[in-house]
């Protein structure tokens, strides 16, 4: 549970925030105990880059510039999308979820789930977004600097589909706050205090939340039209 909290924070939480997470889900565990267990597991908080410069030091490597700069307000669809990955706990192991969100509507336009957190997982989500939206102009696709998003396959897919890469600063979850906010809502409304028996059970619950509940809540489609659209999706 400590590792899950730490991973879901983007590997930036320290023992105090992790202890707060455990208390939120009803687990009694003191912060000093959490500190000891995190130290044993070599889980450390993100401390940033405020180090004294040395003769051979240089700028931190960055695969792409931060084109959004936390400006999440856009004026038309398919102008900017954000992508991110989260972890869902099941008794079979982790289920990984990638979503692509249009900043204009704040709706999920592409998603992918799998038992492996690899490049194929994120490309499948972006492929769904491109297939659904078929953008005519260049779209900014913003993500963190995870290895899946810095991979050659991801960068090649962006170039082939006229998508413009944008990336958060390292260790700064606020640069991708819209995706983080969606994951918080998903976990609070469907997953909090619950461990699924199987990955398929988790998939069904998440699918219902993304493709039925969120769309109906936004009022963009009638329930009947929404379910007919779902029948067309091959997942």
N, C-alpha and C positions, 0 to 999 in steps of 0.2 A: 504493500500500500504506500510506503514511503517512496519507493522507486516510481510508482505510477504518478504520484503527486509531483515529483521532481521532473519527470519526463513531460507531463502535461503543461508544466510551466515553461517549457522550452529549455529545460536544463539550467534555469537561472535562480530558482528558489533556494534559499538557505534553510537551516533547520527550524528557524522560528516560523516562517511561512508554511513549511511542511507540517509542523505541529498544529498550526491553526487549521489547515486542511483536514487533518485527521480528527480534530475536535468537531469540525463542521459535520462530518459524517458519523459522529457518535463513537469514535474510537478513543478510549482513554489512554493517553500516552504523554508523559512529560517531555518538555522541550529538550532537556538534558539527555534523556533516553534517545530521542530522535537524533540529537547531535552525535551520540556515540555510534548509533547504527549507520548513520550516513557516513561517518568517518571510516567505519569498517568496510563499507561498500564502495568507498572512494567516490561519493557523490558530493560535489561541492557547488556552492552558489557561483553565479557569474559576477565577477568583481570588476569588469570593465578593463580599460586600458590606460588608467591614470598612473603610468609608471614614469619614472625619470628617464628621459631620452639618453640613449647611449650612442657612442660613436658610430656603431654599425646598425643602429635601429632605423626603421623606415615606416612608411604608412602601412596600415593593416590592409592585407589583400582583400579585394572586393571584386566579385565576378561581374557585377553590373551596378550602375549608379542607382540611388534611391530617387526615382523620378516622381514619386507621389509626395514625399516629404510630409507625410501624415495629413495630406489634403484629400480627404475621402469624399468630398462633394463634387460630383460630376453632373453635367447638364443634359446628357443623352445616353441611351443604352449603348453598350458595346464600346464605351470609351476607355474604361479601365476595369479590369477584373483582379481579384485577389485570390490567392491559392494558399492552402496550408494543410497540414496533416495532424491528426490527433489519434489517440490510442483508446480503444474500448476493451475493457477487461472481460474475459469469459473464462469458464472452467476448462475450455480447450486451449487457452492461450490468448494472446493479444489479437484483436481485430483492428486493422489500421484503416482509417477513413481519410480520404483526401476530398476536399471540396474546392470548387471554383465559384466565386460569388461576383455578380455584377454590382459594382458600387452604385449604379443609378437606381436600381430597384431593390438592392440588398437581398436578392433572391439567389438561391443556389442554381447555377446554370449547368454545372457539371460536377460529377462525383464518381468516386471509385472506392471499393472496399476489397480488402484482401488480407491474407495471413502473413504476407511479407511486405516489409516497408522498403520497396525498391523503386527504381526509376519507372518501371512499367505502371506502377500504381498511380503516380502523379500524371503520367502522360495519358493514361486512359481517362482520367477526370477531365483533362484539358481537351482531349479529343471529343468527348461528349459535349463540352461547351461549344467548341467550334462547329460540330455537326448540328447542334440545336440552333445556334444563333446565326451561323453563316455570315460573319461580319464582312462588310464591304470595305471598311477602312482599317487602318492599323489600330490595334488594341494594346494598351499597356497591360502586361500581366505581372502583378507584383507578388513576391513570395519572400520567404526568409532565405538564408544562405545554406540551407541543408544540402547534403551531398546529392540528393535526388534532383534538386533544382539547379545545381551547378554542373550537373553531368553534361557530357557532350550530346547525349540523346535528347535531353530536354532543350538545350540550346538550339540544336538542329531543327527540332520540331517547331520552335518559335520562329526561326528564320524561314522555314518552308511555308508557314501559314501567315506570314507578315504580322507577327506578334512582336511587341517590343518588351524586352526584359527589364524589370525593375526589381530591386532587392532591398530588404531592410538592412539596417546596420546590425552588425553582429551583437547578439545578446540583448537586443532591444525589441521586446514584444509589442511595444506601443506602435511601432512602425507598421504592424499588420493587425491593428486593433479590431477591424471589422470581422475578420475571420476568427479571431480569438473570442469576440463577443458571440458569434454564432455558436461556436463550440460550447461556450458557457451555457447558453440557452438550451442547447440540445441535451447537455448532461444534467442540467437542473430539472428539465421538464420530462425527460424520458429515462435517464440512466442513473442519476444520483441515488446512492444507497442501494445499488442493485448490481449483482454480477450475473450475467447471462450464463445459462448452462452450455450453450453451443454457439459457435460463430454464426450459424444460419439463423438462430433465434435473434441474435443481435442485428444481423443484416435486415431481417424483416421489420424490426422495430425502427431502425434508422431509416429504411426505405419509406416506411409509412410517414415518418416525421418529415422527411424532406419533400416527398412527392405528393403527399395528401394533406397533412396537417398544415404545413407552412404555406402552401399555395391557397388552401381554402381560407386560412386566417387572413391572408393578404387580400382576398377577394378578387384575385385575378382570373379565376375560372370557377364555374359551378362545380359542385362535387361530381356530377355525372360526367361532365366534359373532362375533368381532371382524371377520373379513373379510366376513361377511354384512352386518354393520352398515355397513361401508365402501361396499358396493355401493349402499346407499340414499342416499349423500351425493352431492348434485349440486354439483360444483365445476368 
